[in-house]
Amino acid sequence: MQYEWNENKRLANLDRHKVDFTDAVDFEWNTAIETIDDRSDYGEERWVTLGFIGNKLHVMVYTIRGHKIRIISLRKANKREIKYYEKET
C-alpha cells in the first residue's frame, strides 16, 4: 500500500492522538474491518477502518486519491470500538 497525507495534519494527529501516520505501514489490512464514513458530506468517499498495528487495535480514517491511501486520521481504538471489532470478527 502507498500512503500520503497532509504533513500539518500528521503533526496535529501526532500531538492529539500520539500516533504517527508513518505507523500505517504496519497496519494489518488482512484482519481489518472497513465501513464508509457517511456521517457528513465530505466531498469525497471516506473510509473508517479498524485494524491492528502491532498488538493494538487502531482506527484509520482515509480516502483514496489516485492509487494512494490518503490518511485523514489514525488513532488507537477506544473501548466501544474494540468491543465492536471483537463482535464482528
N, CA, C and O atoms as a CHARMM CRD file, in Angstrom:
* protein
*
  356
    1    1 MET  N      0.83900  -1.18700   0.00000 PROA 1      0.00000
    2    1 MET  CA     0.00000   0.00000   0.00000 PROA 1      0.00000
    3    1 MET  C      0.87800   1.24200   0.00000 PROA 1      0.00000
    4    1 MET  O      1.90800   1.29900   0.67200 PROA 1      0.00000
    5    2 GLN  N      0.45500   2.21500  -0.75400 PROA 2      0.00000
    6    2 GLN  CA     1.14000   3.50400  -0.72600 PROA 2      0.00000
    7    2 GLN  C      0.25700   4.49500   0.01900 PROA 2      0.00000
    8    2 GLN  O     -0.95600   4.54500  -0.18700 PROA 2      0.00000
    9    3 TYR  N      0.88200   5.27800   0.88300 PROA 3      0.00000
   10    3 TYR  CA     0.16700   6.24100   1.70400 PROA 3      0.00000
   11    3 TYR  C      0.64300   7.64900   1.40000 PROA 3      0.00000
   12    3 TYR  O      1.77400   7.87100   0.96700 PROA 3      0.00000
   13    4 GLU  N     -0.26400   8.59900   1.64400 PROA 4      0.00000
   14    4 GLU  CA     0.09700  10.00500   1.59800 PROA 4      0.00000
   15    4 GLU  C     -0.74200  10.72100   2.65200 PROA 4      0.00000
   16    4 GLU  O     -1.72900  10.18300   3.15300 PROA 4      0.00000
   17    5 TRP  N     -0.33000  11.94200   2.97600 PROA 5      0.00000
   18    5 TRP  CA    -1.05400  12.73000   3.96700 PROA 5      0.00000
   19    5 TRP  C     -0.59300  14.17000   3.89900 PROA 5      0.00000
   20    5 TRP  O      0.42700  14.50000   3.29400 PROA 5      0.00000
   21    6 ASN  N     -1.37700  15.00900   4.53800 PROA 6      0.00000
   22    6 ASN  CA    -1.01400  16.39800   4.73600 PROA 6      0.00000
   23    6 ASN  C     -0.08500  16.44200   5.95000 PROA 6      0.00000
   24    6 ASN  O     -0.44600  15.96200   7.02500 PROA 6      0.00000
   25    7 GLU  N      1.09400  17.00700   5.78400 PROA 7      0.00000
   26    7 GLU  CA     2.09200  16.99400   6.86000 PROA 7      0.00000
   27    7 GLU  C      1.60300  17.73600   8.10200 PROA 7      0.00000
   28    7 GLU  O      1.85900  17.29000   9.22000 PROA 7      0.00000
   29    8 ASN  N      0.90700  18.85300   7.93100 PROA 8      0.00000
   30    8 ASN  CA     0.37500  19.56800   9.09900 PROA 8      0.00000
   31    8 ASN  C     -0.65600  18.72200   9.83600 PROA 8      0.00000
   32    8 ASN  O     -0.72000  18.74500  11.06600 PROA 8      0.00000
   33    9 LYS  N     -1.46200  17.97400   9.08400 PROA 9      0.00000
   34    9 LYS  CA    -2.44800  17.07300   9.68000 PROA 9      0.00000
   35    9 LYS  C     -1.74000  15.93800  10.42900 PROA 9      0.00000
   36    9 LYS  O     -2.18700  15.53600  11.50300 PROA 9      0.00000
   37   10 ARG  N     -0.65100  15.42500   9.87500 PROA 10     0.00000
   38   10 ARG  CA     0.11700  14.36900  10.55100 PROA 10     0.00000
   39   10 ARG  C      0.63700  14.86400  11.89200 PROA 10     0.00000
   40   10 ARG  O      0.53400  14.16400  12.90000 PROA 10     0.00000
   41   11 LEU  N      1.19400  16.06500  11.90600 PROA 11     0.00000
   42   11 LEU  CA     1.73900  16.62100  13.14700 PROA 11     0.00000
   43   11 LEU  C      0.64000  16.87300  14.17200 PROA 11     0.00000
   44   11 LEU  O      0.83200  16.62000  15.36200 PROA 11     0.00000
   45   12 ALA  N     -0.51200  17.37000  13.72000 PROA 12     0.00000
   46   12 ALA  CA    -1.64000  17.59400  14.62700 PROA 12     0.00000
   47   12 ALA  C     -2.15300  16.27100  15.18400 PROA 12     0.00000
   48   12 ALA  O     -2.48200  16.18200  16.36700 PROA 12     0.00000
   49   13 ASN  N     -2.22400  15.24100  14.33700 PROA 13     0.00000
   50   13 ASN  CA    -2.66000  13.91700  14.77100 PROA 13     0.00000
   51   13 ASN  C     -1.68600  13.33300  15.79300 PROA 13     0.00000
   52   13 ASN  O     -2.10200  12.73500  16.78600 PROA 13     0.00000
   53   14 LEU  N     -0.40600  13.50800  15.54700 PROA 14     0.00000
   54   14 LEU  CA     0.62500  13.02000  16.46600 PROA 14     0.00000
   55   14 LEU  C      0.49700  13.69900  17.82300 PROA 14     0.00000
   56   14 LEU  O      0.62600  13.04800  18.85900 PROA 14     0.00000
   57   15 ASP  N      0.24900  14.98900  17.82100 PROA 15     0.00000
   58   15 ASP  CA     0.08800  15.73800  19.06500 PROA 15     0.00000
   59   15 ASP  C     -1.18000  15.31500  19.80500 PROA 15     0.00000
   60   15 ASP  O     -1.15900  15.13600  21.02200 PROA 15     0.00000
   61   16 ARG  N     -2.27200  15.15600  19.07900 PROA 16     0.00000
   62   16 ARG  CA    -3.56200  14.84800  19.69800 PROA 16     0.00000
   63   16 ARG  C     -3.69500  13.38400  20.11000 PROA 16     0.00000
   64   16 ARG  O     -4.15500  13.08400  21.21200 PROA 16     0.00000
   65   17 HSD  N     -3.29000  12.47000  19.21900 PROA 17     0.00000
   66   17 HSD  CA    -3.53000  11.04100  19.45000 PROA 17     0.00000
   67   17 HSD  C     -2.27500  10.24100  19.78400 PROA 17     0.00000
   68   17 HSD  O     -2.35900   9.06900  20.15100 PROA 17     0.00000
   69   18 LYS  N     -1.11300  10.87600  19.65700 PROA 18     0.00000
   70   18 LYS  CA     0.16900  10.19900  19.93400 PROA 18     0.00000
   71   18 LYS  C      0.40300   9.00200  19.01700 PROA 18     0.00000
   72   18 LYS  O      1.06400   8.03600  19.39900 PROA 18     0.00000
   73   19 VAL  N     -0.14100   9.07500  17.81000 PROA 19     0.00000
   74   19 VAL  CA     0.06000   8.04300  16.79100 PROA 19     0.00000
   75   19 VAL  C      0.49500   8.75500  15.51700 PROA 19     0.00000
   76   19 VAL  O     -0.12300   9.73500  15.10100 PROA 19     0.00000
   77   20 ASP  N      1.56300   8.25400  14.90300 PROA 20     0.00000
   78   20 ASP  CA     2.12400   8.87100  13.70400 PROA 20     0.00000
   79   20 ASP  C      1.56900   8.18900  12.45800 PROA 20     0.00000
   80   20 ASP  O      1.47000   6.96300  12.41300 PROA 20     0.00000
   81   21 PHE  N      1.20900   8.97200  11.45500 PROA 21     0.00000
   82   21 PHE  CA     0.73400   8.40900  10.19400 PROA 21     0.00000
   83   21 PHE  C      1.75900   7.45500   9.58800 PROA 21     0.00000
   84   21 PHE  O      1.38000   6.52800   8.87200 PROA 21     0.00000
   85   22 THR  N      3.03200   7.65900   9.85400 PROA 22     0.00000
   86   22 THR  CA     4.06000   6.77100   9.30700 PROA 22     0.00000
   87   22 THR  C      3.90900   5.34600   9.84300 PROA 22     0.00000
   88   22 THR  O      4.42100   4.40500   9.23700 PROA 22     0.00000
   89   23 ASP  N      3.21200   5.17500  10.97200 PROA 23     0.00000
   90   23 ASP  CA     2.96800   3.84100  11.52800 PROA 23     0.00000
   91   23 ASP  C      2.02100   3.01800  10.65500 PROA 23     0.00000
   92   23 ASP  O      1.92800   1.80100  10.81700 PROA 23     0.00000
   93   24 ALA  N      1.32500   3.67400   9.73900 PROA 24     0.00000
   94   24 ALA  CA     0.35900   2.98000   8.88000 PROA 24     0.00000
   95   24 ALA  C      1.00800   1.89100   8.03100 PROA 24     0.00000
   96   24 ALA  O      0.31700   0.97900   7.57800 PROA 24     0.00000
   97   25 VAL  N      2.30300   1.96300   7.80700 PROA 25     0.00000
   98   25 VAL  CA     2.96900   0.91400   7.01600 PROA 25     0.00000
   99   25 VAL  C      2.82800  -0.45100   7.68000 PROA 25     0.00000
  100   25 VAL  O      2.94600  -1.47800   7.01100 PROA 25     0.00000
  101   26 ASP  N      2.57600  -0.47500   8.99300 PROA 26     0.00000
  102   26 ASP  CA     2.41200  -1.73200   9.72500 PROA 26     0.00000
  103   26 ASP  C      0.94800  -2.10600   9.95300 PROA 26     0.00000
  104   26 ASP  O      0.66200  -3.06600  10.66800 PROA 26     0.00000
  105   27 PHE  N      0.01800  -1.36000   9.35500 PROA 27     0.00000
  106   27 PHE  CA    -1.41200  -1.62500   9.51900 PROA 27     0.00000
  107   27 PHE  C     -1.74900  -2.97700   8.90200 PROA 27     0.00000
  108   27 PHE  O     -1.39700  -3.24300   7.75200 PROA 27     0.00000
  109   28 GLU  N     -2.42400  -3.82400   9.65800 PROA 28     0.00000
  110   28 GLU  CA    -2.75500  -5.18300   9.21600 PROA 28     0.00000
  111   28 GLU  C     -4.10000  -5.18600   8.47700 PROA 28     0.00000
  112   28 GLU  O     -5.15600  -5.35800   9.08600 PROA 28     0.00000
  113   29 TRP  N     -4.04200  -4.99700   7.17900 PROA 29     0.00000
  114   29 TRP  CA    -5.24500  -4.91700   6.35400 PROA 29     0.00000
  115   29 TRP  C     -5.98900  -6.24800   6.27000 PROA 29     0.00000
  116   29 TRP  O     -7.20800  -6.26100   6.09900 PROA 29     0.00000
  117   30 ASN  N     -5.27900  -7.35900   6.38700 PROA 30     0.00000
  118   30 ASN  CA    -5.91100  -8.67000   6.20000 PROA 30     0.00000
  119   30 ASN  C     -6.93000  -9.00600   7.28300 PROA 30     0.00000
  120   30 ASN  O     -7.77100  -9.87900   7.06700 PROA 30     0.00000
  121   31 THR  N     -6.88500  -8.34800   8.43600 PROA 31     0.00000
  122   31 THR  CA    -7.85500  -8.59100   9.50400 PROA 31     0.00000
  123   31 THR  C     -8.68000  -7.34400   9.81700 PROA 31     0.00000
  124   31 THR  O     -9.36000  -7.29000  10.84200 PROA 31     0.00000
  125   32 ALA  N     -8.62400  -6.35200   8.94600 PROA 32     0.00000
  126   32 ALA  CA    -9.30200  -5.07200   9.19600 PROA 32     0.00000
  127   32 ALA  C    -10.78900  -5.14400   8.84900 PROA 32     0.00000
  128   32 ALA  O    -11.21800  -5.94800   8.02200 PROA 32     0.00000
  129   33 ILE  N    -11.55400  -4.28300   9.50400 PROA 33     0.00000
  130   33 ILE  CA   -12.97600  -4.09100   9.22200 PROA 33     0.00000
  131   33 ILE  C    -13.14200  -2.67400   8.69300 PROA 33     0.00000
  132   33 ILE  O    -12.69700  -1.71400   9.32200 PROA 33     0.00000
  133   34 GLU  N    -13.79000  -2.54400   7.52300 PROA 34     0.00000
  134   34 GLU  CA   -13.95500  -1.22400   6.90600 PROA 34     0.00000
  135   34 GLU  C    -15.42700  -0.86300   6.76600 PROA 34     0.00000
  136   34 GLU  O    -16.26300  -1.71400   6.46200 PROA 34     0.00000
  137   35 THR  N    -15.72900   0.40300   6.99000 PROA 35     0.00000
  138   35 THR  CA   -17.05700   0.94500   6.72400 PROA 35     0.00000
  139   35 THR  C    -16.89300   2.32200   6.08800 PROA 35     0.00000
  140   35 THR  O    -15.89200   3.00400   6.30500 PROA 35     0.00000
  141   36 ILE  N    -17.88300   2.71500   5.30500 PROA 36     0.00000
  142   36 ILE  CA   -17.86700   4.05600   4.71700 PROA 36     0.00000
  143   36 ILE  C    -18.29800   5.05100   5.78600 PROA 36     0.00000
  144   36 ILE  O    -19.26400   4.81000   6.51000 PROA 36     0.00000
  145   37 ASP  N    -17.59200   6.15900   5.88400 PROA 37     0.00000
  146   37 ASP  CA   -17.94000   7.23700   6.81100 PROA 37     0.00000
  147   37 ASP  C    -18.93500   8.15000   6.10300 PROA 37     0.00000
  148   37 ASP  O    -18.55400   8.99500   5.29300 PROA 37     0.00000
  149   38 ASP  N    -20.21800   7.96700   6.42300 PROA 38     0.00000
  150   38 ASP  CA   -21.25500   8.77100   5.77400 PROA 38     0.00000
  151   38 ASP  C    -21.93500   9.72200   6.75700 PROA 38     0.00000
  152   38 ASP  O    -23.07200  10.14100   6.53900 PROA 38     0.00000
  153   39 ARG  N    -21.23700  10.05700   7.83400 PROA 39     0.00000
  154   39 ARG  CA   -21.81100  10.96500   8.83800 PROA 39     0.00000
  155   39 ARG  C    -21.98500  12.37400   8.30400 PROA 39     0.00000
  156   39 ARG  O    -22.86100  13.10800   8.76200 PROA 39     0.00000
  157   40 SER  N    -21.16400  12.75900   7.34500 PROA 40     0.00000
  158   40 SER  CA   -21.22700  14.08800   6.73600 PROA 40     0.00000
  159   40 SER  C    -20.91300  13.96900   5.25500 PROA 40     0.00000
  160   40 SER  O    -20.41600  12.94100   4.79500 PROA 40     0.00000
  161   41 ASP  N    -21.20600  15.03000   4.51300 PROA 41     0.00000
  162   41 ASP  CA   -20.80300  15.09200   3.10900 PROA 41     0.00000
  163   41 ASP  C    -19.42100  15.73000   3.06200 PROA 41     0.00000
  164   41 ASP  O    -19.28200  16.94400   3.21300 PROA 41     0.00000
  165   42 TYR  N    -18.41400  14.91100   2.85300 PROA 42     0.00000
  166   42 TYR  CA   -17.02700  15.37400   2.85100 PROA 42     0.00000
  167   42 TYR  C    -16.55800  15.79200   1.45800 PROA 42     0.00000
  168   42 TYR  O    -15.44600  16.29400   1.29800 PROA 42     0.00000
  169   43 GLY  N    -17.39800  15.58500   0.46200 PROA 43     0.00000
  170   43 GLY  CA   -16.99100  15.88500  -0.89900 PROA 43     0.00000
  171   43 GLY  C    -16.15800  14.77600  -1.51500 PROA 43     0.00000
  172   43 GLY  O    -15.68300  14.90500  -2.64300 PROA 43     0.00000
  173   44 GLU  N    -15.97800  13.68900  -0.78200 PROA 44     0.00000
  174   44 GLU  CA   -15.22800  12.52300  -1.24700 PROA 44     0.00000
  175   44 GLU  C    -15.63700  11.34200  -0.38000 PROA 44     0.00000
  176   44 GLU  O    -16.14700  11.53100   0.72400 PROA 44     0.00000
  177   45 GLU  N    -15.42100  10.14400  -0.86400 PROA 45     0.00000
  178   45 GLU  CA   -15.73500   8.95400  -0.08800 PROA 45     0.00000
  179   45 GLU  C    -14.65400   8.73300   0.95600 PROA 45     0.00000
  180   45 GLU  O    -13.46900   8.65700   0.63100 PROA 45     0.00000
  181   46 ARG  N    -15.07100   8.63000   2.21400 PROA 46     0.00000
  182   46 ARG  CA   -14.12800   8.37200   3.30600 PROA 46     0.00000
  183   46 ARG  C    -14.43700   7.03000   3.93800 PROA 46     0.00000
  184   46 ARG  O    -15.59100   6.61400   4.03500 PROA 46     0.00000
  185   47 TRP  N    -13.38400   6.37200   4.36000 PROA 47     0.00000
  186   47 TRP  CA   -13.49200   5.05800   4.98300 PROA 47     0.00000
  187   47 TRP  C    -12.99700   5.12300   6.42000 PROA 47     0.00000
  188   47 TRP  O    -12.03300   5.82200   6.73100 PROA 47     0.00000
  189   48 VAL  N    -13.68000   4.37800   7.29300 PROA 48     0.00000
  190   48 VAL  CA   -13.24100   4.18700   8.67300 PROA 48     0.00000
  191   48 VAL  C    -12.87700   2.71600   8.78800 PROA 48     0.00000
  192   48 VAL  O    -13.69600   1.84200   8.50300 PROA 48     0.00000
  193   49 THR  N    -11.65500   2.44800   9.20400 PROA 49     0.00000
  194   49 THR  CA   -11.14400   1.08600   9.23000 PROA 49     0.00000
  195   49 THR  C    -10.56900   0.76400  10.59700 PROA 49     0.00000
  196   49 THR  O     -9.77100   1.52500  11.14300 PROA 49     0.00000
  197   50 LEU  N    -10.97800  -0.36700  11.14200 PROA 50     0.00000
  198   50 LEU  CA   -10.42300  -0.88100  12.39400 PROA 50     0.00000
  199   50 LEU  C     -9.43200  -1.97900  12.04800 PROA 50     0.00000
  200   50 LEU  O     -9.77400  -2.93200  11.34800 PROA 50     0.00000
  201   51 GLY  N     -8.21300  -1.84900  12.53300 PROA 51     0.00000
  202   51 GLY  CA    -7.19900  -2.85200  12.26100 PROA 51     0.00000
  203   51 GLY  C     -6.03000  -2.71500  13.21500 PROA 51     0.00000
  204   51 GLY  O     -5.88000  -1.70500  13.90200 PROA 51     0.00000
  205   52 PHE  N     -5.22600  -3.72500  13.24200 PROA 52     0.00000
  206   52 PHE  CA    -4.11000  -3.75000  14.18400 PROA 52     0.00000
  207   52 PHE  C     -2.84400  -3.13300  13.60900 PROA 52     0.00000
  208   52 PHE  O     -2.52600  -3.28600  12.43000 PROA 52     0.00000
  209   53 ILE  N     -2.14600  -2.44100  14.47000 PROA 53     0.00000
  210   53 ILE  CA    -0.75300  -2.05400  14.27500 PROA 53     0.00000
  211   53 ILE  C     -0.04100  -2.65900  15.47400 PROA 53     0.00000
  212   53 ILE  O     -0.21000  -2.21200  16.60800 PROA 53     0.00000
  213   54 GLY  N      0.75500  -3.68200  15.20100 PROA 54     0.00000
  214   54 GLY  CA     1.33000  -4.43700  16.31700 PROA 54     0.00000
  215   54 GLY  C      0.20900  -5.16000  17.04500 PROA 54     0.00000
  216   54 GLY  O     -0.62100  -5.81400  16.41400 PROA 54     0.00000
  217   55 ASN  N      0.17800  -5.04800  18.37200 PROA 55     0.00000
  218   55 ASN  CA    -0.85900  -5.73800  19.15100 PROA 55     0.00000
  219   55 ASN  C     -1.96600  -4.79700  19.61600 PROA 55     0.00000
  220   55 ASN  O     -2.77500  -5.17300  20.46400 PROA 55     0.00000
  221   56 LYS  N     -2.01500  -3.57900  19.07400 PROA 56     0.00000
  222   56 LYS  CA    -3.03200  -2.59000  19.45300 PROA 56     0.00000
  223   56 LYS  C     -3.98200  -2.33700  18.28200 PROA 56     0.00000
  224   56 LYS  O     -3.55200  -2.14900  17.14400 PROA 56     0.00000
  225   57 LEU  N     -5.27800  -2.33500  18.58400 PROA 57     0.00000
  226   57 LEU  CA    -6.28000  -2.02800  17.57700 PROA 57     0.00000
  227   57 LEU  C     -6.30500  -0.52000  17.34100 PROA 57     0.00000
  228   57 LEU  O     -6.30900   0.26400  18.29000 PROA 57     0.00000
  229   58 HSD  N     -6.32100  -0.12300  16.08200 PROA 58     0.00000
  230   58 HSD  CA    -6.31600   1.28900  15.69500 PROA 58     0.00000
  231   58 HSD  C     -7.49400   1.59200  14.77500 PROA 58     0.00000
  232   58 HSD  O     -8.08100   0.69300  14.17200 PROA 58     0.00000
  233   59 VAL  N     -7.82000   2.86500  14.68300 PROA 59     0.00000
  234   59 VAL  CA    -8.83900   3.36500  13.76800 PROA 59     0.00000
  235   59 VAL  C     -8.15000   4.28000  12.76600 PROA 59     0.00000
  236   59 VAL  O     -7.50700   5.26000  13.14200 PROA 59     0.00000
  237   60 MET  N     -8.29100   3.95000  11.49600 PROA 60     0.00000
  238   60 MET  CA    -7.74500   4.79900  10.43600 PROA 60     0.00000
  239   60 MET  C     -8.90800   5.33800   9.60400 PROA 60     0.00000
  240   60 MET  O     -9.76000   4.57800   9.14300 PROA 60     0.00000
  241   61 VAL  N     -8.93100   6.64500   9.42100 PROA 61     0.00000
  242   61 VAL  CA    -9.88100   7.27900   8.51500 PROA 61     0.00000
  243   61 VAL  C     -9.07300   7.71200   7.30500 PROA 61     0.00000
  244   61 VAL  O     -8.03400   8.35900   7.43300 PROA 61     0.00000
  245   62 TYR  N     -9.56700   7.34300   6.12200 PROA 62     0.00000
  246   62 TYR  CA    -8.80300   7.65500   4.91500 PROA 62     0.00000
  247   62 TYR  C     -9.72500   7.82100   3.72100 PROA 62     0.00000
  248   62 TYR  O    -10.91300   7.50400   3.77900 PROA 62     0.00000
  249   63 THR  N     -9.15700   8.31700   2.65200 PROA 63     0.00000
  250   63 THR  CA    -9.81100   8.37900   1.35300 PROA 63     0.00000
  251   63 THR  C     -8.80700   7.89300   0.31500 PROA 63     0.00000
  252   63 THR  O     -7.61200   7.80300   0.59600 PROA 63     0.00000
  253   64 ILE  N     -9.28100   7.58700  -0.85900 PROA 64     0.00000
  254   64 ILE  CA    -8.39400   7.15900  -1.93900 PROA 64     0.00000
  255   64 ILE  C     -8.17100   8.34800  -2.86600 PROA 64     0.00000
  256   64 ILE  O     -9.12400   8.97000  -3.33600 PROA 64     0.00000
  257   65 ARG  N     -6.92800   8.64900  -3.11700 PROA 65     0.00000
  258   65 ARG  CA    -6.56000   9.70300  -4.06800 PROA 65     0.00000
  259   65 ARG  C     -5.61400   9.08100  -5.08800 PROA 65     0.00000
  260   65 ARG  O     -4.47900   8.72500  -4.77300 PROA 65     0.00000
  261   66 GLY  N     -6.10500   8.96100  -6.30900 PROA 66     0.00000
  262   66 GLY  CA    -5.30600   8.28100  -7.32400 PROA 66     0.00000
  263   66 GLY  C     -5.15800   6.82600  -6.92400 PROA 66     0.00000
  264   66 GLY  O     -6.15300   6.12300  -6.75200 PROA 66     0.00000
  265   67 HSD  N     -3.93200   6.37300  -6.77700 PROA 67     0.00000
  266   67 HSD  CA    -3.66100   4.99100  -6.36800 PROA 67     0.00000
  267   67 HSD  C     -3.10300   4.93000  -4.95200 PROA 67     0.00000
  268   67 HSD  O     -2.49300   3.93300  -4.56500 PROA 67     0.00000
  269   68 LYS  N     -3.31000   5.99400  -4.17800 PROA 68     0.00000
  270   68 LYS  CA    -2.75600   6.05300  -2.82200 PROA 68     0.00000
  271   68 LYS  C     -3.86000   6.21000  -1.78700 PROA 68     0.00000
  272   68 LYS  O     -4.92600   6.76300  -2.05800 PROA 68     0.00000
  273   69 ILE  N     -3.57100   5.70900  -0.60100 PROA 69     0.00000
  274   69 ILE  CA    -4.43700   5.92500   0.55300 PROA 69     0.00000
  275   69 ILE  C     -4.00300   7.22900   1.20400 PROA 69     0.00000
  276   69 ILE  O     -2.86200   7.36800   1.64400 PROA 69     0.00000
  277   70 ARG  N     -4.93300   8.19100   1.26100 PROA 70     0.00000
  278   70 ARG  CA    -4.64600   9.47500   1.90400 PROA 70     0.00000
  279   70 ARG  C     -5.21100   9.41800   3.31600 PROA 70     0.00000
  280   70 ARG  O     -6.42700   9.42000   3.50900 PROA 70     0.00000
  281   71 ILE  N     -4.32000   9.36700   4.29800 PROA 71     0.00000
  282   71 ILE  CA    -4.72200   9.23800   5.69400 PROA 71     0.00000
  283   71 ILE  C     -5.24300  10.57700   6.20200 PROA 71     0.00000
  284   71 ILE  O     -4.62100  11.62200   6.01800 PROA 71     0.00000
  285   72 ILE  N     -6.40000  10.51000   6.84200 PROA 72     0.00000
  286   72 ILE  CA    -7.01700  11.68900   7.44000 PROA 72     0.00000
  287   72 ILE  C     -6.82100  11.66600   8.94900 PROA 72     0.00000
  288   72 ILE  O     -6.57700  12.70300   9.56600 PROA 72     0.00000
  289   73 SER  N     -6.92800  10.47500   9.54400 PROA 73     0.00000
  290   73 SER  CA    -6.75700  10.32500  10.99100 PROA 73     0.00000
  291   73 SER  C     -6.29200   8.90800  11.29100 PROA 73     0.00000
  292   73 SER  O     -6.64400   7.96500  10.58200 PROA 73     0.00000
  293   74 LEU  N     -5.50500   8.76900  12.33800 PROA 74     0.00000
  294   74 LEU  CA    -5.05100   7.46000  12.80600 PROA 74     0.00000
  295   74 LEU  C     -4.87800   7.54700  14.31000 PROA 74     0.00000
  296   74 LEU  O     -4.14500   8.39500  14.81800 PROA 74     0.00000
  297   75 ARG  N     -5.57300   6.64700  15.02500 PROA 75     0.00000
  298   75 ARG  CA    -5.51300   6.67300  16.48700 PROA 75     0.00000
  299   75 ARG  C     -5.77800   5.28000  17.03800 PROA 75     0.00000
  300   75 ARG  O     -6.23500   4.39000  16.32100 PROA 75     0.00000
  301   76 LYS  N     -5.48400   5.10300  18.32600 PROA 76     0.00000
  302   76 LYS  CA    -5.81400   3.84500  18.99100 PROA 76     0.00000
  303   76 LYS  C     -7.32500   3.76200  19.16300 PROA 76     0.00000
  304   76 LYS  O     -7.98800   4.77000  19.41100 PROA 76     0.00000
  305   77 ALA  N     -7.86000   2.56200  19.03000 PROA 77     0.00000
  306   77 ALA  CA    -9.29800   2.34600  19.18200 PROA 77     0.00000
  307   77 ALA  C     -9.71300   2.52300  20.63800 PROA 77     0.00000
  308   77 ALA  O     -8.95300   2.21300  21.55500 PROA 77     0.00000
  309   78 ASN  N    -10.92800   3.02600  20.83500 PROA 78     0.00000
  310   78 ASN  CA   -11.46000   3.14700  22.19500 PROA 78     0.00000
  311   78 ASN  C    -12.18900   1.85300  22.57800 PROA 78     0.00000
  312   78 ASN  O    -12.29400   0.93700  21.76100 PROA 78     0.00000
  313   79 LYS  N    -12.68900   1.77400  23.80500 PROA 79     0.00000
  314   79 LYS  CA   -13.31500   0.54300  24.29800 PROA 79     0.00000
  315   79 LYS  C    -14.52300   0.12700  23.46500 PROA 79     0.00000
  316   79 LYS  O    -14.71500  -1.05700  23.19200 PROA 79     0.00000
  317   80 ARG  N    -15.32900   1.09600  23.06500 PROA 80     0.00000
  318   80 ARG  CA   -16.51000   0.79600  22.25200 PROA 80     0.00000
  319   80 ARG  C    -16.10000   0.20000  20.90800 PROA 80     0.00000
  320   80 ARG  O    -16.71900  -0.75300  20.43500 PROA 80     0.00000
  321   81 GLU  N    -15.06800   0.75400  20.29700 PROA 81     0.00000
  322   81 GLU  CA   -14.58900   0.26500  19.00300 PROA 81     0.00000
  323   81 GLU  C    -13.95300  -1.11300  19.13300 PROA 81     0.00000
  324   81 GLU  O    -14.09200  -1.94700  18.23700 PROA 81     0.00000
  325   82 ILE  N    -13.26600  -1.35500  20.22800 PROA 82     0.00000
  326   82 ILE  CA   -12.67700  -2.67900  20.47300 PROA 82     0.00000
  327   82 ILE  C    -13.78100  -3.72100  20.60200 PROA 82     0.00000
  328   82 ILE  O    -13.68300  -4.80200  20.02100 PROA 82     0.00000
  329   83 LYS  N    -14.84200  -3.40400  21.36500 PROA 83     0.00000
  330   83 LYS  CA   -15.96800  -4.33400  21.51300 PROA 83     0.00000
  331   83 LYS  C    -16.62300  -4.61000  20.16500 PROA 83     0.00000
  332   83 LYS  O    -16.96000  -5.75300  19.85800 PROA 83     0.00000
  333   84 TYR  N    -16.80200  -3.57000  19.36400 PROA 84     0.00000
  334   84 TYR  CA   -17.39400  -3.73100  18.03500 PROA 84     0.00000
  335   84 TYR  C    -16.52900  -4.65600  17.17600 PROA 84     0.00000
  336   84 TYR  O    -17.04800  -5.55800  16.51700 PROA 84     0.00000
  337   85 TYR  N    -15.22500  -4.43600  17.18300 PROA 85     0.00000
  338   85 TYR  CA   -14.30900  -5.26300  16.39500 PROA 85     0.00000
  339   85 TYR  C    -14.39500  -6.72500  16.84700 PROA 85     0.00000
  340   85 TYR  O    -14.46500  -7.63400  16.02000 PROA 85     0.00000
  341   86 GLU  N    -14.39100  -6.93800  18.15600 PROA 86     0.00000
  342   86 GLU  CA   -14.45000  -8.30500  18.68500 PROA 86     0.00000
  343   86 GLU  C    -15.75600  -8.98700  18.30300 PROA 86     0.00000
  344   86 GLU  O    -15.76900 -10.18300  18.01200 PROA 86     0.00000
  345   87 LYS  N    -16.85300  -8.23700  18.30200 PROA 87     0.00000
  346   87 LYS  CA   -18.15300  -8.78900  17.93500 PROA 87     0.00000
  347   87 LYS  C    -18.20700  -9.15900  16.45000 PROA 87     0.00000
  348   87 LYS  O    -18.82500 -10.15500  16.07500 PROA 87     0.00000
  349   88 GLU  N    -17.56200  -8.35900  15.62000 PROA 88     0.00000
  350   88 GLU  CA   -17.63800  -8.54900  14.17000 PROA 88     0.00000
  351   88 GLU  C    -16.63100  -9.56100  13.61800 PROA 88     0.00000
  352   88 GLU  O    -16.76900 -10.00600  12.47800 PROA 88     0.00000
  353   89 THR  N    -15.63400  -9.92300  14.40000 PROA 89     0.00000
  354   89 THR  CA   -14.61900 -10.85400  13.87900 PROA 89     0.00000
  355   89 THR  C    -14.68300 -12.20700  14.55000 PROA 89     0.00000
  356   89 THR  O    -13.89700 -13.09700  14.22300 PROA 89     0.00000
